[in-house]
Amino acid sequence: MAEASFEMALDRMFAEAPAFPDAELFALRCEERLDRGWAFRRFLIGGLGAVGGLIGAAQLLGSGFFGRMNGYSAVSGVALHNAMMQVLPPGMAQQLDISSETIWMSAALAAVAVGLAVTRLVREI
Protein backbone atom coordinates (compact mmCIF):
# COMPACT_ATOMS: atom_id res chain seq x y z
CA MET A 1 0.00 0.00 0.00
CA ALA A 2 2.86 2.36 0.61
CA GLU A 3 3.81 2.14 -3.06
CA ALA A 4 0.35 3.16 -4.30
CA SER A 5 0.22 6.21 -2.04
CA PHE A 6 3.75 7.17 -3.08
CA GLU A 7 2.81 6.91 -6.78
CA MET A 8 -0.31 9.03 -6.24
CA ALA A 9 1.70 11.70 -4.44
CA LEU A 10 4.32 11.64 -7.18
CA ASP A 11 1.65 11.96 -9.87
CA ARG A 12 0.14 14.95 -8.04
CA MET A 13 3.50 16.68 -7.77
CA PHE A 14 4.24 16.34 -11.47
CA ALA A 15 0.68 17.16 -12.57
CA GLU A 16 0.82 20.63 -11.01
CA ALA A 17 3.38 22.94 -12.55
CA PRO A 18 5.05 25.29 -10.09
CA ALA A 19 4.07 28.95 -10.42
CA PHE A 20 6.88 31.38 -11.19
CA PRO A 21 6.57 35.10 -10.55
CA ASP A 22 7.52 36.04 -14.13
CA ALA A 23 5.30 33.46 -15.87
CA GLU A 24 3.12 36.08 -17.60
CA LEU A 25 6.13 38.03 -18.87
CA PHE A 26 7.73 34.82 -20.15
CA ALA A 27 4.53 33.84 -22.00
CA LEU A 28 4.26 37.31 -23.55
CA ARG A 29 7.86 37.20 -24.79
CA CYS A 30 7.30 33.74 -26.31
CA GLU A 31 4.17 34.93 -28.13
CA GLU A 32 6.04 37.96 -29.52
CA ARG A 33 8.83 35.73 -30.83
CA LEU A 34 6.35 33.39 -32.48
CA ASP A 35 4.51 36.29 -34.13
CA ARG A 36 7.76 37.72 -35.50
CA GLY A 37 8.68 34.36 -36.95
CA TRP A 38 5.38 34.04 -38.82
CA ALA A 39 5.73 37.46 -40.44
CA PHE A 40 9.15 36.49 -41.79
CA ARG A 41 7.89 33.07 -42.88
CA ARG A 42 4.95 34.62 -44.74
CA PHE A 43 7.31 37.02 -46.50
CA LEU A 44 9.72 34.22 -47.39
CA ILE A 45 7.02 31.87 -48.67
CA GLY A 46 5.38 34.62 -50.71
CA GLY A 47 8.69 35.71 -52.22
CA LEU A 48 9.72 32.18 -53.12
CA GLY A 49 6.26 31.55 -54.60
CA ALA A 50 6.59 34.64 -56.80
CA VAL A 51 10.06 33.56 -57.96
CA GLY A 52 8.73 30.08 -58.71
CA GLY A 53 5.83 31.55 -60.69
CA LEU A 54 8.21 33.68 -62.76
CA ILE A 55 10.41 30.68 -63.47
CA GLY A 56 7.38 28.62 -64.50
CA ALA A 57 6.12 31.41 -66.79
CA ALA A 58 9.56 31.69 -68.40
CA GLN A 59 9.63 27.93 -68.97
CA LEU A 60 6.18 28.04 -70.60
CA LEU A 61 7.18 30.90 -72.88
CA GLY A 62 10.43 29.21 -73.84
CA SER A 63 8.86 25.85 -74.64
CA GLY A 64 6.47 27.14 -77.30
CA PHE A 65 3.45 26.06 -75.26
CA PHE A 66 1.31 28.99 -76.33
CA GLY A 67 2.01 28.39 -80.02
CA ARG A 68 0.88 24.79 -79.72
CA MET A 69 -2.22 25.86 -77.79
CA ASN A 70 -3.13 28.31 -80.56
CA GLY A 71 -2.87 25.47 -83.08
CA TYR A 72 -5.09 23.23 -80.95
CA SER A 73 -7.48 26.12 -80.44
CA ALA A 74 -7.84 26.71 -84.18
CA VAL A 75 -8.46 23.02 -84.83
CA SER A 76 -11.01 22.77 -82.03
CA GLY A 77 -12.73 25.96 -83.26
CA VAL A 78 -13.17 24.49 -86.74
CA ALA A 79 -14.45 21.22 -85.27
CA LEU A 80 -16.93 23.08 -83.06
CA HIS A 81 -18.13 25.19 -85.98
CA ASN A 82 -18.68 22.08 -88.12
CA ALA A 83 -20.55 20.36 -85.30
CA MET A 84 -22.75 23.41 -84.75
CA MET A 85 -23.58 23.58 -88.47
CA GLN A 86 -24.75 19.98 -88.36
CA VAL A 87 -26.79 20.18 -85.14
CA LEU A 88 -28.36 23.64 -85.21
CA PRO A 89 -30.72 25.04 -87.83
CA PRO A 90 -28.89 27.04 -90.53
CA GLY A 91 -30.09 30.49 -89.42
CA MET A 92 -29.22 29.93 -85.77
CA ALA A 93 -25.79 28.45 -86.49
CA GLN A 94 -24.75 31.62 -88.32
CA GLN A 95 -26.07 33.88 -85.54
CA LEU A 96 -24.09 32.03 -82.87
CA ASP A 97 -20.55 32.83 -83.86
CA ILE A 98 -18.64 31.00 -81.11
CA SER A 99 -14.89 31.27 -81.57
CA SER A 100 -12.22 29.11 -80.01
CA GLU A 101 -11.29 31.99 -77.68
CA THR A 102 -14.79 31.86 -76.24
CA ILE A 103 -14.44 28.16 -75.53
CA TRP A 104 -11.02 28.58 -73.87
CA MET A 105 -12.31 31.46 -71.75
CA SER A 106 -15.30 29.37 -70.67
CA ALA A 107 -12.97 26.51 -69.72
CA ALA A 108 -10.71 28.89 -67.76
CA LEU A 109 -13.68 30.35 -65.89
CA ALA A 110 -14.93 26.85 -65.11
CA ALA A 111 -11.49 25.97 -63.71
CA VAL A 112 -11.53 29.11 -61.54
CA ALA A 113 -15.01 28.21 -60.28
CA VAL A 114 -13.85 24.71 -59.36
CA GLY A 115 -10.81 26.18 -57.59
CA LEU A 116 -13.00 28.55 -55.57
CA ALA A 117 -15.38 25.72 -54.67
CA VAL A 118 -12.50 23.53 -53.48
CA THR A 119 -11.07 26.43 -51.45
CA ARG A 120 -14.40 27.01 -49.76
CA LEU A 121 -14.81 23.30 -49.08
CA VAL A 122 -11.36 23.11 -47.48
CA ARG A 123 -12.12 26.12 -45.26
CA GLU A 124 -15.40 24.59 -44.12
CA ILE A 125 -13.78 21.31 -43.12
Steps between C-alpha positions, in 0.01 A plus 500: 500500500786736561595478133154602376487805726853596396406474130188712554701767680762494226233532231349799683836673527574466130144582390514847656756731346667735746402866467781743423469872564595594142278242326282762327801695373660179372180402315473847345860489376444154348187619318687803361779277369252266335316790335825643363592164355170468313535842338842403365374158391206655314736740324741220411230265372336775296831609349603147410154437352533809280847392384367152425210647302738713293720200429197294397374779271844528339507124443155511337600786272825331404343164420261629234198392704286793393570440131387140530190607693409745223526216248278276713261789551464559126438131435245475780328819377456353152372173647252686721380711208445189286313328782280805555417517128383140511296520822343846493264640238683700230380845611587444865843352428604817317368726778698315767854580401691317775875527454767284656593788733150487644535130571842542666371788712201291608733214595726738696203646687375150578844412640496814717152410626616150592804647677281737702262217590788281619643790703167558669459129568845481660424801722172347614662172600 
